[in-house]
C-alpha cells in the first residue's frame, strides 16, 4: 500500500511540475524600457537613472527580482538576464550613475531609488510588492548589500529595507569598494571599512541574505574571503538567515551564470 501511495504521489508531483512548465510556456512576456525612476533632473541623472521591466502579461502576484549590473561602479549597462526570463518573474534591470562622474554614495542612492520605484510600481506589472528580491553581480552585488543592510538609503524614500524578501549578491564587495578607495588615495588590496562598506552595517534583523561567490582561488581581490567574513559576522550577530555558496571552478566573471540557479531556487522556495 505504501509503495502504491508513494508511486501516486510521485506521479502527481511530476504532473504538477509539467503543468507549471506548460503554463509558463503559454504566458506572453513584455518589456518596458528606459523608465525614469529618480528625483534628480540633471542631464546625467536623466541619462543613467532608467530601468527596464520584463513581466508576464496578464499574470498577478509574481515574484519580483531587481537586478543591478556589474562594472566596478565605473562602467556597465542594464540588461534582463536570460536566466531569469520566461520563469514567471517580474524582472527589473536598473542603470545607476557611475564613478568618477559621481561619488559612491550617489551610486548607492540611485540603487535605493530604483528599488523604491519597484515597491511603488510592482503591481502595475503583475508583481507582488511583498515578494521583492534584490540581486546583482560584482558592483551590483555591492549595491544590493548596501541598500538592504544600511536602512537609511531606502528610508530616504519612505521604504523599509526589511520588507525585502531577500538580498542575493553575486560576488559583491562587503568592504569599502575598491574604486572608492583608489579615488581617495587608498589601494585595491588594502582592506578598508567605512560607512560605505556593507560589513559596517551587519545586523540581526535584516532581510534574508544569500551570498554567492566564485572559487576562492579564482575570485577578484580576495572576494570570497571577505564575503566569508561577512557571513561569519552576520551569523555571530544573530542573523540566522545568512547563507554562503562558493562556486568551485568559477572565476569572478564566470560565476554569475551558475549563481542564477541558486537565486532561482531560493525564490522558488520562498514562493512555494
MIDOSE-1310 file (N, C-alpha, C; in nm, 2 decimals, decimal comma, always signed):
residues 272
xxxx	+0,08/-0,12/+0,00/+0,00/+0,00/+0,00/+0,09/+0,13/+0,00; +0,19/+0,12/+0,08/+0,28/+0,24/+0,09/+0,35/+0,26/-0,05; +0,39/+0,15/-0,11/+0,45/+0,17/-0,24/+0,36/+0,23/-0,35; +0,23/+0,19/-0,34/+0,13/+0,25/-0,43/+0,11/+0,39/-0,41
xxxx	+0,10/+0,43/-0,28/+0,08/+0,57/-0,24/+0,20/+0,65/-0,28; +0,32/+0,60/-0,26/+0,44/+0,68/-0,30/+0,45/+0,70/-0,45; +0,41/+0,59/-0,52/+0,41/+0,60/-0,67/+0,31/+0,70/-0,72; +0,19/+0,70/-0,65/+0,09/+0,80/-0,69/+0,13/+0,94/-0,66
xxxx	+0,20/+0,96/-0,54/+0,25/+1,10/-0,51/+0,36/+1,14/-0,61; +0,44/+1,05/-0,65/+0,55/+1,08/-0,75/+0,49/+1,13/-0,88; +0,38/+1,05/-0,92/+0,32/+1,09/-1,05/+0,25/+1,23/-1,04; +0,19/+1,25/-0,92/+0,12/+1,38/-0,90/+0,22/+1,50/-0,90
xxxx	+0,34/+1,48/-0,84/+0,44/+1,58/-0,83/+0,49/+1,61/-0,97; +0,52/+1,50/-1,05/+0,57/+1,51/-1,19/+0,47/+1,58/-1,27; +0,34/+1,55/-1,26/+0,23/+1,61/-1,33/+0,22/+1,76/-1,30; +0,23/+1,79/-1,17/+0,22/+1,93/-1,13/+0,34/+2,01/-1,19
xxxx	+0,46/+1,96/-1,19/+0,57/+2,03/-1,25/+0,56/+2,05/-1,39; +0,50/+1,94/-1,46/+0,48/+1,95/-1,61/+0,37/+2,06/-1,64; +0,27/+2,06/-1,55/+0,16/+2,16/-1,58/+0,21/+2,30/-1,56; +0,30/+2,32/-1,46/+0,36/+2,45/-1,43/+0,44/+2,50/-1,55
xxxx	+0,52/+2,40/-1,60/+0,61/+2,44/-1,72/+0,52/+2,47/-1,84; +0,41/+2,40/-1,86/+0,32/+2,43/-1,97/+0,26/+2,56/-1,95; +0,22/+2,59/-1,83/+0,15/+2,72/-1,80/+0,25/+2,84/-1,83; +0,38/+2,82/-1,79/+0,48/+2,92/-1,81/+0,50/+2,94/-1,96
xxxx	+0,51/+2,83/-2,03/+0,54/+2,84/-2,18/+0,43/+2,91/-2,25; +0,30/+2,92/-2,20/+0,19/+2,98/-2,27/+0,18/+3,13/-2,23; +0,25/+3,17/-2,13/+0,24/+3,31/-2,09/+0,33/+3,40/-2,19; +0,27/+3,51/-2,23/+0,35/+3,61/-2,31/+0,41/+3,71/-2,22
xxxx	+0,54/+3,74/-2,25/+0,61/+3,84/-2,18/+0,63/+3,97/-2,25; +0,64/+4,08/-2,18/+0,65/+4,21/-2,24/+0,77/+4,28/-2,17; +0,82/+4,38/-2,23/+0,93/+4,46/-2,17/+0,90/+4,61/-2,20; +0,90/+4,69/-2,09/+0,90/+4,83/-2,10/+1,04/+4,88/-2,07
xxxx	+1,09/+4,97/-2,15/+1,23/+5,01/-2,14/+1,25/+5,16/-2,10; +1,36/+5,18/-2,04/+1,41/+5,32/-2,01/+1,31/+5,41/-1,94; +1,26/+5,35/-1,83/+1,16/+5,42/-1,74/+1,25/+5,50/-1,64; +1,22/+5,63/-1,63/+1,30/+5,71/-1,54/+1,25/+5,69/-1,40
xxxx	+1,34/+5,67/-1,30/+1,30/+5,64/-1,16/+1,35/+5,74/-1,06; +1,43/+5,84/-1,10/+1,50/+5,92/-1,00/+1,42/+6,05/-0,97; +1,45/+6,12/-0,86/+1,40/+6,25/-0,83/+1,49/+6,36/-0,89; +1,61/+6,32/-0,93/+1,71/+6,42/-0,98/+1,68/+6,45/-1,13
xxxx	+1,70/+6,57/-1,17/+1,66/+6,61/-1,30/+1,78/+6,67/-1,38; +1,90/+6,65/-1,33/+2,02/+6,69/-1,41/+2,04/+6,60/-1,53; +2,12/+6,64/-1,63/+2,14/+6,57/-1,75/+2,19/+6,43/-1,73; +2,29/+6,41/-1,64/+2,35/+6,28/-1,62/+2,25/+6,18/-1,55
xxxx	+2,17/+6,23/-1,46/+2,06/+6,15/-1,40/+1,96/+6,11/-1,50; +1,92/+6,20/-1,59/+1,82/+6,17/-1,69/+1,87/+6,06/-1,78; +2,00/+6,06/-1,81/+2,06/+5,96/-1,89/+2,07/+5,82/-1,83; +2,12/+5,82/-1,70/+2,15/+5,70/-1,64/+2,05/+5,64/-1,54
xxxx	+1,96/+5,72/-1,49/+1,86/+5,67/-1,39/+1,74/+5,62/-1,46; +1,76/+5,51/-1,53/+1,65/+5,45/-1,60/+1,65/+5,30/-1,58; +1,54/+5,24/-1,60/+1,53/+5,09/-1,57/+1,43/+5,03/-1,68; +1,45/+4,90/-1,70/+1,36/+4,82/-1,78/+1,28/+4,72/-1,69
xxxx	+1,16/+4,70/-1,73/+1,08/+4,60/-1,66/+1,03/+4,49/-1,76; +1,06/+4,37/-1,73/+1,03/+4,25/-1,80/+0,92/+4,17/-1,72; +0,80/+4,15/-1,78/+0,69/+4,10/-1,70/+0,60/+4,00/-1,78; +0,54/+3,91/-1,71/+0,44/+3,82/-1,78/+0,31/+3,89/-1,79
xxxx	+0,26/+3,91/-1,91/+0,14/+3,98/-1,93/+0,02/+3,91/-1,87; -0,07/+3,98/-1,80/-0,19/+3,92/-1,75/-0,18/+3,83/-1,63; -0,06/+3,82/-1,57/-0,04/+3,74/-1,45/-0,02/+3,83/-1,33; -0,07/+3,79/-1,21/-0,07/+3,88/-1,10/+0,02/+3,81/-0,99
xxxx	+0,06/+3,89/-0,89/+0,13/+3,85/-0,77/+0,25/+3,76/-0,80; +0,33/+3,80/-0,90/+0,45/+3,74/-0,94/+0,57/+3,78/-0,84; +0,67/+3,69/-0,82/+0,79/+3,74/-0,75/+0,86/+3,85/-0,84; +0,92/+3,94/-0,77/+0,99/+4,05/-0,84/+1,14/+4,04/-0,81
xxxx	+1,22/+4,04/-0,91/+1,36/+4,04/-0,90/+1,42/+4,17/-0,95; +1,49/+4,25/-0,87/+1,56/+4,37/-0,91/+1,70/+4,33/-0,93; +1,75/+4,36/-1,05/+1,89/+4,32/-1,09/+1,98/+4,44/-1,12; +2,09/+4,45/-1,06/+2,19/+4,56/-1,08/+2,31/+4,50/-1,15
xxxx	+2,35/+4,56/-1,26/+2,47/+4,51/-1,33/+2,60/+4,54/-1,26; +2,70/+4,47/-1,31/+2,84/+4,50/-1,25/+2,91/+4,60/-1,34; +3,04/+4,61/-1,31/+3,13/+4,70/-1,38/+3,22/+4,79/-1,30; +3,24/+4,75/-1,17/+3,33/+4,82/-1,08/+3,28/+4,96/-1,05
xxxx	+3,15/+4,99/-1,06/+3,09/+5,12/-1,04/+3,14/+5,22/-1,13; +3,21/+5,18/-1,24/+3,26/+5,28/-1,34/+3,21/+5,25/-1,48; +3,15/+5,14/-1,50/+3,10/+5,10/-1,63/+2,98/+5,00/-1,62; +2,93/+4,96/-1,73/+2,82/+4,87/-1,74/+2,69/+4,93/-1,77
xxxx	+2,60/+4,84/-1,82/+2,46/+4,89/-1,85/+2,36/+4,78/-1,81; +2,24/+4,82/-1,79/+2,13/+4,73/-1,75/+2,10/+4,63/-1,86; +2,06/+4,51/-1,81/+2,01/+4,41/-1,90/+1,92/+4,31/-1,82; +1,83/+4,25/-1,89/+1,75/+4,15/-1,83/+1,82/+4,01/-1,85
xxxx	+1,87/+3,95/-1,74/+1,94/+3,82/-1,75/+1,86/+3,72/-1,82; +1,92/+3,65/-1,92/+1,85/+3,54/-1,99/+1,80/+3,43/-1,89; +1,88/+3,41/-1,78/+1,85/+3,31/-1,69/+1,72/+3,33/-1,60; +1,67/+3,46/-1,61/+1,55/+3,49/-1,54/+1,43/+3,51/-1,63
xxxx	+1,44/+3,49/-1,76/+1,33/+3,51/-1,85/+1,24/+3,39/-1,85; +1,11/+3,41/-1,88/+1,02/+3,30/-1,90/+1,00/+3,21/-1,78; +1,01/+3,27/-1,66/+1,00/+3,18/-1,54/+0,90/+3,23/-1,45; +0,81/+3,32/-1,49/+0,71/+3,37/-1,40/+0,75/+3,48/-1,31
xxxx	+0,86/+3,55/-1,34/+0,91/+3,66/-1,26/+0,88/+3,79/-1,33; +0,86/+3,89/-1,25/+0,88/+4,03/-1,30/+1,03/+4,06/-1,27; +1,10/+4,10/-1,37/+1,24/+4,13/-1,36/+1,26/+4,28/-1,39; +1,33/+4,35/-1,30/+1,36/+4,49/-1,32/+1,51/+4,51/-1,32
xxxx	+1,56/+4,56/-1,44/+1,71/+4,59/-1,45/+1,73/+4,74/-1,45; +1,81/+4,78/-1,36/+1,83/+4,93/-1,34/+1,97/+4,97/-1,37; +1,99/+5,08/-1,44/+2,11/+5,16/-1,45/+2,13/+5,24/-1,33; +2,24/+5,29/-1,31/+2,27/+5,39/-1,20/+2,39/+5,47/-1,24
xxxx	+2,40/+5,59/-1,18/+2,52/+5,68/-1,22/+2,65/+5,61/-1,18; +2,75/+5,65/-1,25/+2,88/+5,58/-1,24/+2,99/+5,68/-1,19; +3,09/+5,62/-1,12/+3,21/+5,69/-1,09/+3,30/+5,70/-1,21; +3,38/+5,80/-1,23/+3,41/+5,91/-1,14/+3,31/+6,04/-1,16
xxxx	+3,21/+6,02/-1,24/+3,12/+6,14/-1,25/+3,04/+6,17/-1,13; +3,02/+6,07/-1,04/+2,96/+6,09/-0,92/+3,03/+6,01/-0,81; +3,00/+6,04/-0,68/+3,06/+5,96/-0,57/+2,99/+5,83/-0,55; +3,05/+5,74/-0,47/+2,99/+5,61/-0,45/+2,86/+5,63/-0,38
xxxx	+2,84/+5,73/-0,30/+2,71/+5,75/-0,23/+2,60/+5,77/-0,32; +2,63/+5,84/-0,43/+2,53/+5,86/-0,53/+2,49/+5,74/-0,61; +2,59/+5,65/-0,63/+2,56/+5,52/-0,69/+2,46/+5,44/-0,60; +2,49/+5,44/-0,47/+2,40/+5,37/-0,37/+2,27/+5,43/-0,37
xxxx	+2,26/+5,57/-0,37/+2,13/+5,63/-0,37/+2,05/+5,60/-0,49; +2,11/+5,59/-0,60/+2,03/+5,55/-0,72/+1,98/+5,41/-0,71; +2,05/+5,32/-0,66/+2,00/+5,18/-0,64/+1,88/+5,18/-0,54; +1,89/+5,26/-0,44/+1,78/+5,27/-0,34/+1,66/+5,33/-0,41
xxxx	+1,68/+5,44/-0,49/+1,57/+5,50/-0,56/+1,50/+5,40/-0,66; +1,58/+5,32/-0,72/+1,52/+5,22/-0,82/+1,44/+5,12/-0,74; +1,49/+5,07/-0,63/+1,41/+4,97/-0,55/+1,28/+5,04/-0,50; +1,29/+5,16/-0,45/+1,17/+5,23/-0,41/+1,07/+5,24/-0,52
xxxx	+1,11/+5,27/-0,64/+1,02/+5,28/-0,75/+0,96/+5,14/-0,77; +1,03/+5,03/-0,75/+0,97/+4,90/-0,77/+0,86/+4,87/-0,67; +0,89/+4,91/-0,54/+0,78/+4,90/-0,44/+0,66/+4,97/-0,48; +0,67/+5,09/-0,54/+0,55/+5,17/-0,57/+0,48/+5,12/-0,70
xxxx	+0,56/+5,05/-0,79/+0,50/+5,02/-0,92/+0,49/+4,87/-0,96; +0,53/+4,78/-0,86/+0,53/+4,64/-0,89/+0,39/+4,59/-0,94; +0,29/+4,63/-0,87/+0,16/+4,58/-0,90/+0,11/+4,61/-1,05; +0,16/+4,73/-1,10/+0,13/+4,77/-1,23/+0,17/+4,66/-1,33
xxxx	+0,28/+4,59/-1,30/+0,33/+4,49/-1,39/+0,31/+4,34/-1,35; +0,21/+4,33/-1,25/+0,18/+4,20/-1,20/+0,26/+4,14/-1,09; +0,35/+4,23/-1,04/+0,44/+4,19/-0,93/+0,38/+4,20/-0,79; +0,44/+4,13/-0,70/+0,40/+4,13/-0,56/+0,49/+4,22/-0,48
xxxx	+0,46/+4,34/-0,44/+0,55/+4,43/-0,37/+0,59/+4,37/-0,23; +0,53/+4,26/-0,19/+0,58/+4,20/-0,06/+0,67/+4,07/-0,09; +0,71/+4,06/-0,22/+0,79/+3,95/-0,26/+0,90/+4,00/-0,36; +0,98/+4,10/-0,31/+1,08/+4,16/-0,39/+1,22/+4,11/-0,35
xxxx	+1,29/+4,06/-0,45/+1,43/+4,02/-0,42/+1,53/+4,11/-0,49; +1,63/+4,15/-0,43/+1,73/+4,23/-0,49/+1,86/+4,15/-0,51; +1,92/+4,16/-0,63/+2,04/+4,09/-0,66/+2,12/+4,17/-0,76; +2,24/+4,12/-0,78/+2,33/+4,19/-0,88/+2,47/+4,12/-0,87
xxxx	+2,55/+4,14/-0,98/+2,68/+4,08/-0,98/+2,79/+4,19/-0,96; +2,89/+4,16/-0,88/+3,00/+4,24/-0,85/+2,96/+4,38/-0,80; +2,98/+4,49/-0,87/+2,93/+4,62/-0,82/+2,78/+4,61/-0,79; +2,71/+4,54/-0,87/+2,57/+4,52/-0,84/+2,54/+4,45/-0,71
xxxx	+2,63/+4,35/-0,68/+2,61/+4,28/-0,55/+2,65/+4,37/-0,44; +2,75/+4,46/-0,46/+2,78/+4,56/-0,35/+2,66/+4,65/-0,33; +2,60/+4,70/-0,43/+2,48/+4,79/-0,41/+2,36/+4,71/-0,35; +2,35/+4,59/-0,38/+2,24/+4,51/-0,32/+2,26/+4,50/-0,17
xxxx	+2,38/+4,47/-0,12/+2,41/+4,47/+0,02/+2,39/+4,60/+0,09; +2,44/+4,71/+0,03/+2,43/+4,84/+0,09/+2,29/+4,88/+0,12; +2,20/+4,87/+0,02/+2,07/+4,93/+0,03/+1,98/+4,83/+0,12; +2,02/+4,71/+0,13/+1,95/+4,61/+0,21/+1,99/+4,61/+0,36
xxxx	+2,11/+4,64/+0,39/+2,16/+4,64/+0,52/+2,17/+4,77/+0,59; +2,20/+4,88/+0,52/+2,20/+5,01/+0,57/+2,07/+5,07/+0,54; +1,98/+5,07/+0,64/+1,84/+5,11/+0,62/+1,81/+5,25/+0,58; +1,91/+5,34/+0,60/+1,89/+5,48/+0,57/+1,86/+5,51/+0,42
xxxx	+1,92/+5,42/+0,34/+1,91/+5,45/+0,19/+1,77/+5,44/+0,14; +1,70/+5,33/+0,18/+1,56/+5,31/+0,14/+1,46/+5,40/+0,22; +1,50/+5,42/+0,35/+1,42/+5,51/+0,44/+1,41/+5,65/+0,38; +1,51/+5,69/+0,31/+1,50/+5,83/+0,24/+1,38/+5,83/+0,15
xxxx	+1,34/+5,72/+0,09/+1,23/+5,71/+0,00/+1,10/+5,66/+0,07; +1,10/+5,65/+0,20/+0,99/+5,60/+0,27/+0,96/+5,45/+0,27; +1,07/+5,38/+0,24/+1,06/+5,23/+0,23/+1,14/+5,17/+0,34; +1,10/+5,05/+0,39/+1,17/+4,97/+0,49/+1,24/+4,86/+0,42
xxxx	+1,37/+4,86/+0,44/+1,46/+4,76/+0,37/+1,42/+4,62/+0,42; +1,37/+4,61/+0,54/+1,33/+4,48/+0,60/+1,21/+4,42/+0,53; +1,14/+4,49/+0,45/+1,03/+4,44/+0,37/+1,07/+4,36/+0,25; +1,20/+4,37/+0,21/+1,25/+4,29/+0,10/+1,25/+4,14/+0,13
xxxx	+1,22/+4,06/+0,03/+1,21/+3,92/+0,06/+1,35/+3,86/+0,08; +1,45/+3,91/+0,01/+1,59/+3,86/+0,03/+1,69/+3,95/-0,05; +1,81/+3,95/+0,00/+1,92/+4,01/-0,07/+2,01/+3,89/-0,12; +2,04/+3,89/-0,25/+2,12/+3,78/-0,31/+2,23/+3,84/-0,39
xxxx	+2,34/+3,89/-0,33/+2,45/+3,94/-0,41/+2,54/+3,84/-0,47; +2,58/+3,86/-0,59/+2,68/+3,77/-0,66/+2,81/+3,83/-0,65; +2,91/+3,78/-0,58/+3,04/+3,82/-0,58/+3,06/+3,97/-0,55; +2,98/+4,02/-0,46/+2,98/+4,17/-0,43/+3,08/+4,20/-0,32
xxxx	+3,14/+4,32/-0,32/+3,23/+4,36/-0,21/+3,15/+4,39/-0,09; +3,21/+4,36/+0,03/+3,14/+4,40/+0,15/+3,23/+4,49/+0,23; +3,36/+4,51/+0,19/+3,44/+4,61/+0,24/+3,41/+4,74/+0,17; +3,48/+4,85/+0,20/+3,47/+4,97/+0,12/+3,51/+4,94/-0,02
xxxx	+3,43/+4,98/-0,12/+3,45/+4,95/-0,26/+3,59/+4,99/-0,30; +3,66/+4,91/-0,38/+3,80/+4,94/-0,41/+3,81/+5,06/-0,50; +3,71/+5,09/-0,58/+3,71/+5,21/-0,67/+3,70/+5,34/-0,58; +3,63/+5,33/-0,48/+3,62/+5,44/-0,38/+3,75/+5,46/-0,31
xxxx	+3,82/+5,35/-0,27/+3,95/+5,35/-0,21/+4,05/+5,42/-0,30; +4,05/+5,38/-0,42/+4,15/+5,43/-0,52/+4,13/+5,58/-0,54; +4,01/+5,62/-0,54/+3,97/+5,76/-0,57/+4,01/+5,85/-0,45; +4,02/+5,79/-0,34/+4,05/+5,87/-0,22/+4,19/+5,83/-0,16
xxxx	+4,28/+5,79/-0,24/+4,42/+5,77/-0,20/+4,45/+5,63/-0,14; +4,35/+5,54/-0,15/+4,37/+5,40/-0,09/+4,43/+5,31/-0,20; +4,43/+5,18/-0,17/+4,48/+5,08/-0,26/+4,38/+4,97/-0,27; +4,38/+4,90/-0,39/+4,29/+4,80/-0,42/+4,29/+4,68/-0,32
xxxx	+4,41/+4,65/-0,28/+4,43/+4,53/-0,19/+4,44/+4,57/-0,05; +4,42/+4,69/-0,01/+4,43/+4,73/+0,13/+4,29/+4,74/+0,19; +4,24/+4,65/+0,27/+4,11/+4,65/+0,32/+4,07/+4,77/+0,40; +3,96/+4,83/+0,37/+3,91/+4,95/+0,44/+3,77/+4,93/+0,47
xxxx	+3,73/+4,97/+0,59/+3,58/+4,97/+0,63/+3,54/+5,11/+0,67; +3,45/+5,17/+0,60/+3,39/+5,29/+0,65/+3,24/+5,28/+0,63; +3,17/+5,39/+0,64/+3,02/+5,39/+0,63/+2,97/+5,34/+0,50; +3,05/+5,34/+0,39/+3,01/+5,29/+0,26/+3,04/+5,14/+0,24
xxxx	+3,08/+5,07/+0,35/+3,10/+4,93/+0,35/+2,98/+4,85/+0,40; +2,93/+4,76/+0,32/+2,82/+4,68/+0,38/+2,85/+4,61/+0,51; +2,97/+4,57/+0,53/+3,00/+4,50/+0,66/+3,00/+4,59/+0,78; +3,00/+4,72/+0,75/+2,98/+4,82/+0,86/+2,83/+4,82/+0,91
xxxx	+2,75/+4,75/+0,84/+2,60/+4,76/+0,87/+2,54/+4,62/+0,90; +2,62/+4,53/+0,95/+2,57/+4,40/+0,99/+2,46/+4,42/+1,10; +2,36/+4,34/+1,09/+2,25/+4,35/+1,19/+2,17/+4,22/+1,19; +2,12/+4,18/+1,30/+2,05/+4,06/+1,32/+1,91/+4,06/+1,26
xxxx	+1,85/+4,18/+1,23/+1,71/+4,19/+1,19/+1,69/+4,22/+1,04; +1,80/+4,20/+0,96/+1,79/+4,23/+0,82/+1,72/+4,13/+0,74; +1,69/+4,15/+0,61/+1,63/+4,05/+0,52/+1,72/+3,93/+0,51; +1,66/+3,82/+0,47/+1,74/+3,70/+0,44/+1,86/+3,74/+0,34
xxxx	+1,97/+3,68/+0,37/+2,10/+3,73/+0,30/+2,17/+3,61/+0,24; +2,16/+3,60/+0,11/+2,22/+3,48/+0,04/+2,34/+3,53/-0,04; +2,46/+3,49/+0,01/+2,59/+3,54/-0,05/+2,63/+3,43/-0,15; +2,67/+3,47/-0,27/+2,72/+3,37/-0,37/+2,86/+3,43/-0,42
xxxx	+2,96/+3,34/-0,41/+3,10/+3,38/-0,45/+3,15/+3,28/-0,55; +3,24/+3,32/-0,64/+3,32/+3,23/-0,72/+3,42/+3,15/-0,64; +3,50/+3,07/-0,71/+3,61/+2,99/-0,65/+3,71/+3,09/-0,58; +3,74/+3,06/-0,45/+3,83/+3,15/-0,38/+3,97/+3,17/-0,44
xxxx	+4,01/+3,07/-0,52/+4,14/+3,08/-0,59/+4,13/+3,15/-0,72; +4,01/+3,18/-0,77/+3,99/+3,25/-0,90/+3,91/+3,38/-0,89; +3,87/+3,41/-0,77/+3,79/+3,53/-0,75/+3,88/+3,66/-0,75; +3,82/+3,77/-0,75/+3,88/+3,90/-0,76/+3,92/+3,96/-0,63
xxxx	+4,04/+3,99/-0,60/+4,08/+4,06/-0,48/+4,03/+4,00/-0,35; +4,05/+3,87/-0,34/+4,00/+3,81/-0,21/+3,86/+3,82/-0,19; +3,78/+3,82/-0,29/+3,63/+3,84/-0,28/+3,56/+3,73/-0,19; +3,61/+3,61/-0,21/+3,54/+3,50/-0,13/+3,57/+3,52/+0,01
xxxx	+3,70/+3,55/+0,05/+3,74/+3,56/+0,19/+3,66/+3,67/+0,26; +3,65/+3,79/+0,19/+3,58/+3,89/+0,26/+3,43/+3,86/+0,28; +3,37/+3,79/+0,18/+3,23/+3,75/+0,19/+3,22/+3,64/+0,30; +3,32/+3,55/+0,31/+3,31/+3,45/+0,42/+3,31/+3,52/+0,56
xxxx	+3,39/+3,63/+0,57/+3,40/+3,70/+0,69/+3,27/+3,77/+0,72; +3,21/+3,82/+0,61/+3,07/+3,89/+0,63/+2,97/+3,78/+0,68; +2,97/+3,66/+0,62/+2,88/+3,56/+0,66/+2,90/+3,52/+0,80; +3,02/+3,51/+0,85/+3,05/+3,48/+0,99/+3,00/+3,58/+1,08
xxxx	+3,03/+3,71/+1,05/+2,99/+3,82/+1,13/+2,83/+3,83/+1,14; +2,77/+3,81/+1,03/+2,62/+3,81/+1,03/+2,57/+3,70/+1,12; +2,63/+3,58/+1,11/+2,58/+3,47/+1,19/+2,61/+3,50/+1,34; +2,72/+3,56/+1,37/+2,76/+3,58/+1,51/+2,67/+3,69/+1,57
xxxx	+2,63/+3,79/+1,49/+2,54/+3,89/+1,55/+2,40/+3,85/+1,56; +2,37/+3,73/+1,51/+2,24/+3,67/+1,53/+2,15/+3,66/+1,41; +2,20/+3,69/+1,29/+2,12/+3,69/+1,17/+2,11/+3,54/+1,12; +2,01/+3,47/+1,15/+2,00/+3,33/+1,12/+1,99/+3,29/+0,98
xxxx	+1,93/+3,38/+0,90/+1,90/+3,35/+0,76/+2,01/+3,41/+0,67; +2,14/+3,39/+0,70/+2,25/+3,43/+0,62/+2,31/+3,30/+0,57; +2,33/+3,29/+0,44/+2,39/+3,17/+0,37/+2,50/+3,21/+0,28; +2,59/+3,12/+0,26/+2,70/+3,15/+0,16/+2,73/+3,03/+0,08
xxxx	+2,75/+3,05/-0,05/+2,78/+2,95/-0,15/+2,91/+2,99/-0,22; +3,00/+2,89/-0,23/+3,13/+2,91/-0,31/+3,11/+2,82/-0,43; +3,13/+2,88/-0,55/+3,11/+2,80/-0,68/+3,25/+2,76/-0,73; +3,29/+2,64/-0,69/+3,42/+2,59/-0,72/+3,44/+2,58/-0,88
xxxx	+3,56/+2,63/-0,92/+3,59/+2,63/-1,06/+3,55/+2,75/-1,14; +3,48/+2,84/-1,08/+3,43/+2,96/-1,15/+3,50/+3,08/-1,10; +3,54/+3,16/-1,20/+3,61/+3,29/-1,17/+3,51/+3,40/-1,14; +3,56/+3,51/-1,11/+3,47/+3,63/-1,08/+3,37/+3,65/-1,19
xxxx	+3,41/+3,65/-1,31/+3,32/+3,68/-1,42/+3,23/+3,56/-1,46; +3,28/+3,44/-1,45/+3,21/+3,33/-1,49/+3,11/+3,28/-1,39; +3,12/+3,32/-1,26/+3,04/+3,27/-1,16/+2,89/+3,31/-1,17; +2,86/+3,42/-1,24/+2,73/+3,47/-1,24/+2,63/+3,36/-1,31
xxxx	+2,67/+3,29/-1,41/+2,58/+3,20/-1,48/+2,53/+3,09/-1,38; +2,62/+3,02/-1,31/+2,56/+2,92/-1,22/+2,50/+2,98/-1,10; +2,54/+3,10/-1,06/+2,48/+3,17/-0,95/+2,33/+3,19/-0,96; +2,28/+3,21/-1,09/+2,14/+3,23/-1,11/+2,06/+3,11/-1,07
xxxx	+2,12/+2,99/-1,08/+2,05/+2,87/-1,03/+2,01/+2,88/-0,88; +2,11/+2,93/-0,80/+2,09/+2,95/-0,66/+1,98/+3,05/-0,64; +1,98/+3,16/-0,71/+1,88/+3,27/-0,70/+1,74/+3,21/-0,73; +1,73/+3,14/-0,84/+1,60/+3,08/-0,88/+1,55/+2,98/-0,77
xxxx	+1,64/+2,90/-0,72/+1,59/+2,80/-0,63/+1,55/+2,87/-0,50; +1,61/+2,97/-0,46/+1,57/+3,04/-0,34/+1,44/+3,11/-0,36; +1,42/+3,18/-0,47/+1,29/+3,24/-0,50/+1,18/+3,14/-0,50; +1,21/+3,02/-0,56/+1,11/+2,92/-0,57/+1,07/+2,87/-0,44
xxxx	+1,16/+2,85/-0,35/+1,13/+2,80/-0,21/+1,05/+2,91/-0,14; +1,08/+3,03/-0,16/+1,01/+3,14/-0,09/+0,86/+3,14/-0,14; +0,84/+3,12/-0,27/+0,71/+3,13/-0,32/+0,63/+3,02/-0,29; +0,69/+2,90/-0,29/+0,61/+2,77/-0,27/+0,60/+2,74/-0,12
